Amino acid sequence: AARMFLRLLSDVRWWAVNSKWRGGTCSRRKSSSTAEPPPAALPAQAQVVICGGGIMGTSVAYHLSKMGWKDVVLLEQGRLAAGTTRFCAGIVSAARHMSIELKMAHYSNKLYQQLEQETGVNTGYVKTGSISLAQTQDRLISLKRVVASLRAMGIPCEIITPKQVAQLHPLVNIHDLVGAMYVPEDALVSSANVSLALATAASRNGVQIHERTSVSHVSVQKGRVTGVETDRGQIQCQYFVNCAGQWAYELGHSGEEPVHIPLHACEHFYLLTHPLNEPLASNLPTIIDPDGRIYVRNWQGGILSGGFEKNPKPLFTEGRNQLEIQNLQEDWDHFEPLLSALLRRMPNLEALQIMQLVNCPESFTPDMRCIMGESPTVQGYFVLAGMNSAGISYGGGAGKYLAEWMVNGYPTENVWPLDLKRFGTLQSSRTFLRHRVMEVMPLMCDLKVPRWDFQTGRQLRTSPLYDRLDAQGARWMEKHGFERVKYFVPPGKDLLDLDQSKTFYKPDWFDIVGSEVKCCKEAVCVIDMSSFTKFEISSTGDQALESLQYLFSNDLDVPVGHVVHTGMLNEKGGYENDCSIARLSKRSFFMISPTDQQVHCWAWLKNRLPDDSSLTMEDVTWKYTALNLIGPRAVDVLSELSYAPMTAEHFPSLFCKEMSVGYANGIRVMSITHTGEPGFVLYIPIEYALHVYNEVMNMGQKYGIRNAGYYALRSLRIEKFFAFWGQDLDAFTTPMECGREFQVKLEKGMQFVGQEALLEQKQNGVYKRFTMFILEDHDTDTDLWPWWGEPIFRNGRYVGKTTSSAYSYTLERHVCLGFVHHFDEKTGEELVVTTDFINQGEYEIDIAGQRFQAKAKLYPFSSLFTQRRRKDELELSGYQRE
């Protein structure tokens, strides 16, 4: 029986499937006594070569062929579905926290449901449903947030009581449960057979599939894929797709131009049992017990149960080339905590006979999100890998989005959270990856409250001021590997408490951030914003200006010293980047972008700027420390330090000038704060950073200066209705949809990318509008807080989700930002969203199943507070009485 397991997922009906393949596309054994026929010759060229015959590779091939790309070759170094896919537990669940992952899993479920009918291959699809258990109230809140998202997408689900759990699954011990989430449409499949079904359909559509063929490296010329070298010859191609699973990292580094794919394998354990005396029903719901760190599903009348232990075992850190994954060594001592959790949850299983403990490798990424997209350094090199033990759930949807990306130039959904370009080379250190995945794997089950931070791989990129700020009580978070300050703990506060406070409710740092916000509004604060991406673009002639005018939507032909806020748009008018550009001279520009734009923005510009030796672009992020001086007294501090007048008459808004500050020369000072408050950002050559910081703090003492962090900045920018890229803005959001028409110059005298799409929107209207919501019946002290991703309801109907939120210390209310859509009540079709549609609705924000009334605004409510303080207070009190 134990031997039977080795064919558990990959060899069921293997020969039956093989007979349905196109002749000559695959090599395989006929039987143990028959000699294997010679493999079919590789084609000399193809449009696309896919490396990897697991669920990802076959899904990409399937969807490419469905979209009309037939000249596709799929290469597998062993046999199809013989890698991680073969050992996959086969659970297809849409119960995901992140919107894009939820959509991928939902699509996968629908695809697998009809795949057997389409191909004739038995995929083992059974709709069982899943039950996610909660042992604590915080876990139940987390599940309620997921339920709110699933229901908004129309996916049936509900929060159920422990008694209902026992009714649905009689083996579950419910004594310690407070509730659970039931998703009735979740399913089970045979993962390997799903891969074979996808391969069968792709093969019928013209895709060539070659097993026993290893890719040694990818050929690149002038930054583009030109072909692949295999152990059976070369194939010229325009596109290469790395779906090599746990070997994707090594394959990426084997090319002429390395492609960094940060993932690392860990051992993953699950056990198989013999059938129960009364075999379990095939449609019994899958149990997911995150507090117990285990999952349990029916398997041939017995169970399959695995989990994510607290002390994972990374493997293959030094690299290893293994054709087909064999069952790794059993380790019962290591599995014992998970086995104990299983027996606590299902005590009746104690006498059950175990068939085998399976130990197989599974790939994890540094942020627990899969990796997809085009390489930033090699055009035509695409990646789909690092599924964090959810490959079968994401396989269908991920393959679809990547195929759309290749064929159309972009997928149909915002996949930025999964884009390979969210990482830089710094996340590809093997030491970093080994340490990070040891943290990531336990986090698969840990309760993730808002704004939690990774603990490994830290202090990698730091400002020159890091030690100075740390000594003053800075508490840190990480963005793109860069340490950034959240807030500063005042002397005397219990530091341990603050570091361990994790909650969906009012956080312990509430008053600390409130005092920083108050200082920004009444005196002056300093925020170290060195992590922002900074590029310099210059030319010997007018090439820099002409190129940037084409790539950016605002008019950059402004006088020297002016700063322009502008979008870098795609052909559909969506934001690929949102940035500020200062004109340093007639032929030189200084560009400031969000921190996580460093790789994406560089690749976008590099691929679109003309290949002209007189035009140069340099990444100067590391050259400058950025200090943001926010508040009404910032002008006094800077005036005294520079011996220059800094008032609005001498230094107008959105202006840039090189100045001396203290003893330091060459400081680029900009009258912009990214918050809507008055102030300046100082871009300081790093060798002067400590000196300038000390001068600013010493001079600012008499003006009440203090340090502040990004939490204060977040509160300020949200109450001013400032949208940030990556949170509110993305490649599917245009300036017309978020009230930024003023940052677009449609008539600037030359065409720019996205112009046609914006002209069309201007004429026909928009289908979503960025809107500000002020929660009205929400108690900050006792109610759950909104964070992001909460469903928005208008007149009782779902119209969109929040993208960011913060407590406004000025309004003394929570403020949520998000997009409102207009869906036809009968057909569900999207309609134009007008100002009247926004203003005439009654709104509610759903926070973990509880709806709170909200007032919608299309302009910043805090603009009421910028004229006269006394008048403002009257208006605020008037608002509060409404």
N, C-alpha and C positions, 0 to 999 in steps of 0.2 A: 504493500500500500504506500509505503514511504517513497518507493521509486516512482510510483504513479505521479507524485507531486511534481517531479521534474518536468513532466509534460503538462502540468496543470493548466497553464494559460496559453502557451504558445503552440502546442501540438494537437490540441483538440481539433478534430476534423481537418488536420493539416493536408492530408492527401486529397480529401474532397475539394478543398479550396484550390489546391494546386491545379487540379484538372480543369478549372474554369479560367485559368490565366491564358493570356495570349501566348501562343506558341513561340518559343525561342527567346522570351524576354527574361527568363530566370533560369539559373542552374540549380539543380537539387538532386537529392538521392532518390532513386526509384525504390530501392529496398536494400537491405544489408547485403544481399547476394548479387545484386546487379551493379555493374560498374557505372559510375556517375558520368553522364554524357559531358562532352567538352562544353564549357560555357560559351554563350553567344558572344560574338565580338562586340567590343565597345564602339559606339559611333565616334567618328572623328571630331564631330562638333555638335553642339546643341545650344539652344537658347538659354536653358537653365540646367544646372547640375545641383541636385540636392544630396547632401551627405547625411545618412542616417535613416534607417528603415524602421524606426519605432513609431509611436503614435504621432509625434510632431512631423517627422519627415513625410509620412504617408498622408497626413492631413493637408500639408502644404501642397503635395503633388495632386491630391484629389481636388482641392479648391482651384489650383491653377488650371487644371484641365477643364473644370466646370466653367471657368471664365474665358476659355478659348485659347489658352496657351498650351499647345499640344507637344511642342518640341522640348520635352522635359525628360531628363534622365535622373533616376534615383539610384544611388549607390549605397550598398550596405556591406560593411566589412565582414559580417557573419551571415546570419539568416535574419529575415524580416522578423521584427518583434522579439528578438532574442536578447535585447538589452534590458534596461530598467522596466520597459513596458511589460515584459514577460512576467515580472514579479509584482506588478501593480495590483493593489487590493481591489480595484474595479469599482470603487464608489464614485458615483457621479452626483455631486451635490451643488446646488446653487446657493447654499447658505454661506455667503461671503460678505465681508465687511466693505470691501472696495467695489465701487460701482462697475468698473471695467471688468473685474474678475467675475462679478456676478453675471454680467452680460455674456461673457465667454462661456461660463458654465451652463447658463440657460440655453444658449444656442447649441452647445455640445449635446445636451440632453435631447433636444428636439431632433438633431441630426442622427444620433445613434438610434433613436426610436424608429426611424424609417429606413435605416441603412440595410437591414436584413432584407426588406422587401425590394430595395433597389438593386442589391448585389446577389442575393441568394445565399449569402454567407451568414451562418448563425452567429450572432454577436452576443448571445446570452443575455440580451436586454430584459430586465425585469423591473417594473416600477414598484419599488418597495416602500418608498418614503424614508425619511430619516428623522430621528429624534435627538436633539442636542440637549443634554441635561445641564441643570444649574444647581450647584450645591450651595451657592451664596447669592445674596441679593445683588451684589455687583455683577456677577455673571449673568443673572437674569436681566438686568438692565442692558448689558451688552447684547444679549439675544433679542431683547425688545427693539433695540436700534436696528438690528438686522431685519427683523420682521417688518418694521416700517419701510425699509428700503425694498424688500421683496414685494410687499403689497403694492407699493408705488409702481412697480414694474408689471403688476398683474399676476404675480406668481403666488398661488395659494399657499398660505402658511398661517400658523396661529401659535399663541402661547397657550400651553396646556398645563393642567395640574398634575401633581405626582400620581393621583389616582387614575387619571386618563393615561398616563405613561404605562401603568401596570396593565390597563385594559388592552393597550396596543401591543405590549411586549411583556408577557407574563413572567419571563425570567428575571426582569429587572428588579433589584432591591431598591425601594423608593424611600426608605426611612430617613435619609439625610438630604433629600431633594426639596427645593423650594419651588420648582417649576421646570418647564422645558419648552423647547421650540419644536414644533412638528411641521415638516415640509413634505406633504404627501406625494409630490411628483418627483422627488429624488429617486435615483435608480441604481441598479447594479448591472455591470456588463463584464464580459470577458475581454480584458484590455487588449490582449494579443489578437483576439479574433476581430475586434473593432479595427485594429491596424490592418489586418489581412483583408477585411472588407473594403476599407478605404483604398488599399493598394489594388484590389481587384477592379474597383470602379475606375481608378486612375488608369490602370493598364488598358481597360476597354476603351478609354478615351484617348489612347495614344501614348501615354507615358511609358517609357522604357525603364524596366527595373532590373538591376544587376546585383545579385548577391555575391558574397565572397570577393568583394572588390574594395580595397582600402585606398583612401585618399591620402597621399603623402604630403602634398602642399598645393597651395593655390597660387597661380601665376598672376602677377600684377604688372601692368605697364601704365605709366603716367597716371597713377592713382586709380586705375580701373581694373576690375577683374577681366582677365583675358582667357583663362583656362584652368584646368586642374590636372595635376599629375597623379596617376594611380599606379598600383602595382601591376596593372595590366595595360598600361599605356596612357596617352594623354588625350584629353577632350578639350577642345576649344569651346568657350562659352562666354556669354555676356553677363550672366548672373550666377552667383554661387550662394547656396543656402546651407548654413551650418546648423544642422539638427542633430549633432553628434552626442547629445546628452552629456553624461559626465566627462566625455572626452572632448567636449567643445572647447574647453580652455586650451588644451594641448594643440588641438587642430588650429585654433586661432593663432597660436604662437609659431606654428610651423611654416607659415607662408613667407613670401618674400617681404611683405609688409605686414608686421604683426597686427592682429586684431585682438584687442583685450576683451575677454568675456569672463567676467568675475563670477565664477561658481566653484564649488568644492563639494566633494562627495562625503557623506557620512554613512555608517552602517545603519540600516533600518530593519527592525525585527518585527515579525509577527508569527503567530502560531496557527497551525491547522489541527483540527480535531476530527476524530471519527464521528459518524452520525450519532445523535442521541438515540436512546431506546425508542422514543417517539420522535422521529426526525423532524427538525424545524421546518415550518412552512417556507416555501421559496419566496413568498412575498412579505415575510416578517420584516418590520422596519429595521434599518441600520441604526445602531446606537452610537452616538458620539458623546463621550464623557470627558470634556476638556479639563475639568478639575481633577479627574482621575488620570488624565493624560492618555486615554485609550479610546479606540474605536472597536466596535464589534459588529460583524455582519454574518448573515447566514452563508454557509458554504457546504453544499451537497448534503444537507441535513444535519451537519455539525456547524461549527463556527470557525471564522477567521478573525483573529483579534491581534491588533498591533497597537503601537503608540509612539509617543515622542518623549523619551526619558530625559531627566534633568542633566545627565552626564553623558552626552553623545560621544561616539567614537569616530572621529574623522579618519579617512583613509585615502590612499593614493596621493598624499601630499607631494611626494617626490615624482608623481607621474607614473602611469603604468599603461601599457598597451595590451589589452586583453580582448580577443575577438568577441566572445560571447560571455556574458556574466554567468559565472558558476555560483552556486549557493555557497556563501562564505561560511566560516566556521561557526557552529552553534556556540552561544555563550549564555548559559542558563543563569549564571550569577548576575550577569548584566541585565537580563530580562526579568529577574525576580520581582522588582518593584511594580512592573507593569502587570505581571501575572497576579500579584497580590491585589492590585487594583481591580483586575478583572473578576477575581473570586469574591471581592467585597461587593462588587456591583451585581454579580450573578452567582450567588452562593451555590445554587443547584448544579453548577458545572464542576464542582470539586471532584466528583467521581468519574468525570468524562475522560476518555482515553485520548491522549495527545498523539497526533500522527507525526508532526514534525515542527521544529522551530526553524523558521526561515530567516536568514540573515542576508540582505541584499543591499547594494549601494543605492543611494538616492542623492540627487544633487540639490544643493541649497545655494541661495544668492545672499549678498550682504544685507539686503533690506527685505527679504522674504517675499519679493515680487519677482515674477518670471522676467526673462530677458527676450525682447524681440526688437527687430528693426534693422536699419542699414548701418553699417560701420561708418563712423565719422571720418576715418582715414582712407577707406577703400570703397569707391563707388561700385555698386553692383554686388557687394558682399553683404548678405543678409544673415541674420541670426534668429533662431528660435530655440531656446534651451533654458535650463534652470527652473524647473517647475515646482520645486519645494514640496514634493510629494503630492501634487495635485494635477499631475500630467493628464490623467484620463478626464478629469473634470474640465480642464481648460483646452484639451487637444483640439476639439472641433472648432471652437471659437477662435483660438489663437492662430490655427492654420488658415482660417478664413480671413482674419485681419491682415496677416502677413501677405497672403496672396493678393488681397486688394491693394496693399501698399506697393507691391511689386508691379502690378498691372496698371493701376491708376495713379501711382505716385503718392497716394495717401489712403489710409483705411477709412471706413465709414464711422468710426468712433474715435474719441480722443484716447490714444494709447500712450500719452506721454508718461504716465506713472510706470509703464513697462519698458519704455524706450531704452535701448542700449546706451544712448548718449546721455542718460542721467548719471552715468559713471564716468570717471576719468581713469587714467592709467594708475593712479594711486591706489585704487581698490583691487588691483591685479597682483599685488604682492602675495605670494603663497603663504607667508606667515600671517599676514592680515586675514586672508580668507580662512585659513585653518582656525584661527582664534575666533573669528566672527561667526562661522557656522556652528561652533560649539555653543554660542549664545543663541543663534537663530533657531536651531532645532527645538530647544525647550520652549522658545517663545511661540512656537506653533500652537501650544495649548495655554500658555500663560494669558492672564487677563490683561488686555492692552487698553488702558484708560487713555483719554486724550493727552497728547503731548508727552508721551513716554520717550525715553532716549535709549539708544544702544550704549552699552558700557564698554565694549571691546573696540579696538582699533581707534582709540581716541587720542587727542593731542597730536594729531598727524599734521594738520595745517593750522598754524596759530599766528596771530598778530604779534608784532614785536612788543605789544603792551600786555600780552597774556599774563605774565607773572605779576605785573603791577596790579592789574585788575583782579586777578585771583586772590591776591593778598587783601584786597578791599571787600571781599565777600561775594565775588561774582559766582553765579551758578550758571553752568554751561550747557548748551545743546550743540548739536553738530549738523551742519548743512554742507553737502558735497565734500565731506571730509574736513571742513573748516569749523573751528570752535567759535561759537558766537554766544554772547551773554544773554541769558533769559531775563535776569533781574539781579539786584545786589541785596544780599542779606545784611541788614543793619547790625551793628555790634549788639550783642546781648540776646539776639534771637537764637532759638534752638535749631542749630543747623541740621542735626540728624533728623528731626521731625520734618523739616522742609524737604530734605532729600528723599524721604520715604513717603511723602504724602501723595497718594494716588487716588483719584476720585472722579466720579462723574458729576459731582456736586461742586459747590463753591470751594475753590482750592485755598490752601493755606497761604499762598503768596498774594492773595487778593489785596490786602492792605498795603503790602510792600509795593506792588505795581501801582496802586492808587496814589501813593505818595510820589512815585517817580513821574506819573502823568501830571500831577498837580504842579510839580516843579517845572515840567516842560511848558506848562501854560502860564505860570506866574513868574518864573525866574529864568534859569538856564540849566540844561542838562547836556551831558556828553554821552553819545553812543558810538562805540567802536563798530564801524560798518566796513571794515577792511575786506570782508569776504566777497563783496560785490565784484562781479566780473568787469574788467577794464581793458579795452582795446584802444590802440592808436592807429588811425588809418591816414595815410598821407601819400602825396604824389608830387612829381616834379612839375606837372602841369595841372590841368583841370580834371584829370581822370578821377581823383577821389570824390570830388563834388558830384560829377556826372553819375558815377556809379552809385553813390549813396542816394542821390535823388531818385534813381530808378528803384532802389531796394527798400526805401522807406517812404511812408505815406505823408509825412509832414514836409514842409519846405525847409530844406537845410541851407539854402542860399541866403543866409542871414549875415548881418555884420559880424566881424570878428569879435569874440567875447560874449556872444549870445549863446544861450542853452536852449535846445529844442527838445520837447518831450514828444516821442514819436513811436509808432508801431512798425515793426518789421513784419510785413504781411505775406501770406501765401496767395496763390492764384484765386482762392475762394474768399479772400479778404480777411482770413482769420489770423490771429496773432501768433507768429512764430517766436516773437520776442517783443518785449515792451521795454523801452530804454530811454535814456537821456543822452543827447549828443551835444557836446560843446565844440564850437568852432574856435580852435586855438589860433589858426592863421588862415590865410586864403586857401592854403592847400593842405591843412592838417586838422584832423578831427579827433576828439576824445570821447569815447563811447562807454557809458556805464550801464550795465545790465544786471539782472538778478544773479545771485550766486550760482544757481544750478544751470545757468545758461552757458557756462564756460566752454563746454564741449559742443553742445548743440549749436550755439550761435556761431562759433568758429567754423564748424563744418558747413553751416548754411551759407555763410558769407564766402568761404573759400571756394565752394562749388559754384558760386554765382558771380563773383568778382572777375573781371576780365584778366586773362593771363598776360599781364603787362609788367615788365620789369621796372617800369617807372612808378608803379603803384605798390605800396607796401602796407601790410597789416601786421601789427605786433601785439601779442598778449602781454599787457603790462600789469596784470592783476597783482603779481607779487612785488612789483616795484613801489607801490603806493599803499600807505596806511590811510584809511579814511576815517575822519572824526566828524560826526554829525553834531553840531551845536544847535540845539533846539530851544526856543523860548524867546520871550521879549527882551531879555537882557543879553542875548547872544551878541547883539550889535555893539553893546558897550564893552564886552570882553574883547571882541576882535578889534575894535577901534583903539583900545588902549595898548593892545599887543602889537599892532601894526603901525601905529601913529598915522593912521589914514582914516578919513571919514567913511563910515560904513552905512550911513542912513540911506533910505530909499532913493533920495535925490542923487546921491553919489554912487550908489551900488544897487541898481534896480533889481527887481525879481527876475529870475532866470538869466543871471549874468555870471560870467566867469572871468577871473582875473588872476594872474600870477602875482603873489605878494610875499613880503617878508613877515614872518610871525616869530617874535622873539629874535634869536640869532639866526634863524634858519631862512634861507632864500628858496625861491622856486616852489612855493606852496600854491597849489591851484585851489582857489577859493570860489565856490559856487553858491549863489543865493537860492538854495533849494534844500528841502529837508525830507522829502518823501512822506510827509505826514500832514501837510496842510498848515502846520504851525510856522511862524517866522523863524528864520535861522539860516545857517550856512553849513555846507559840507567842505571840509578841508582835506584835499588830497595831498598827502605829505610823503616825499621820498623817504623810504623806510629808515635810512640812517638818521633822519631827524625826528622820527616818530616820538621817541621817549622825551626828547627835549621839548617839542611842541606841546605834548600832552601835559608835561609838568608845568610849563608856562601858562597854559590855559587854565589848569586847575588852581594854580596859585593866584593868578589874576582874578579868577572867577569867584574866589572865596567871599569877597565883599558883596557879590551879587547873588549869593546863595547857591552856587553851582554844586551839582552832584552828578554821579554816574547814573546811567539808566541802561536798560536792556531792551531786547526786541519785543518783549511782552508789552511794554509801555508803547513802543512804536506801533504795534499791532492795534492796540486800543485806539490810539490817535488816528491812524489812517482809516480804520473802519468807520468811526463816527464821522469822519469827513467824507465817507463814501468813495475812498480811493481803492480802486481795483488793483490787485497784484497778479502778475503773471505766474502761472503754475498753481495758483489757488482759485482765482476768479476768472482769469483770462487764459485761453488756450487756442489751439490751431483751428477750433470750430467757432470761435467768438470774434465778431468783427467790431470795429469802433462804433458802427451805427447801432449795435445792439447793447452797448454799455455806456452810451451817452458821451462818447469821445469824438463826435463829429468835428469839434474844434481842433483836434489834433490831426486832421486830415485836410490836405489842400488838394482838392480835386482839380483845381484850375491852376496848378503851379507852373504850367507851361511845358510840361513833359510828362510822358506816361510813367506810371510806377506799378509795381507788382500789386495786384489786387484791385486796381482802379475800376476795372469793368464790373467786378462783383459789387463794389461799393456803390457805383452809379446805379446799378440795378436795384439795390436795396433802397437807395434814396428815392427811387421812382415808385417801387412796389411795396415798400414797407418791410418791417422785420418780423421774424417769427418767434423771437424771444426778446425780453427786455431785462436788463440788469436793474434790480430793484433793491431798495433799502427797507428793512423791516424793523420796527421798534416794538419789542414785546410789551404788551400792556398789562396782562393779568399774571405776570410771572414774578414769583418771589425769589430773589437772588439768594437768600439765605437757606431756603428749604427746598426749592424745586430743583430738578435736574437742569443742568446747563446745556444750552445749545453749543455745539462746537463746529461742525460742518456736516454736510450731507443729509440734513434733516429735510423731510418732505414738506413742501409748501402747498397749502390748500386755499383755494379761492371759492367762496360760496359753497364750501363742502366738497369741491372737486380738486383732485390732484393737478397742479399746474407746473411743478418744478421742484428743484432742491436748492438748499442753501449751499454756498461755496465757501464762506468763511463767516465767523462771528466773533464778537468780543463784547465785554462789558464796557459801556460808555460811562466813565466816571463823571462826565459833564451832564449827560442826560439822566444819570442814575437809572439807566435801563439797559437791558441787553439789546444789542443791535446785530441783526443778521443781514448778510448780503447774499443775493441769489438771483437766479433767472426765472422769470415767469413766462410760460408758454400759454398758448390759447388752443385748446383741443376741441374740435367739433364734438358736441355731446352725443351725436348719433354715430358718426363714422370714425371718430378719433383722429381725423385729419388735422394737421397743424394749420392754423389760420393766422393772419397778420395780427400782431399785438399792437394796439393803439394806446395812446396816453389815457383815453377815456376808459379803456378796458382795465388798465392798472388802477386808476383812481376810483372806479365805481364798484370795486369788489370788496368783500369782507374776507380778511385773511386770517389763517391760522398756521402756526408752525408746529409740526409733530415731533416732539422730543420723546423718543422711546415709547411711543404709543399714547402719550398724553398731548393733547392739542392746546396751544396757547394763542390767544388772540394777538394780532399784530397789526400795526398801522403801516401801510405801504407808502413809500416816498420815491419819487424819481429824481430828487435833488437832495443834497446833504442837509439833514435836519440841523446840523451844527452850524450851517451858514447863518442861521439866526443869531449865532453868538459872536459874530466877528466884528460887529459895528461898535456898539456901546455896551459896556458891561452891565450897567444898571437896567437898561432897556431889555437886555438879554435875560436877566434874572426874572423879570416880570413875565416875559414870553415863556420861559421855561416853566414857571409856576403855573401859568395858564394852561400849558400843555398837560402838566401833571394832573390838573383838575378835570381834564376831559374824560 
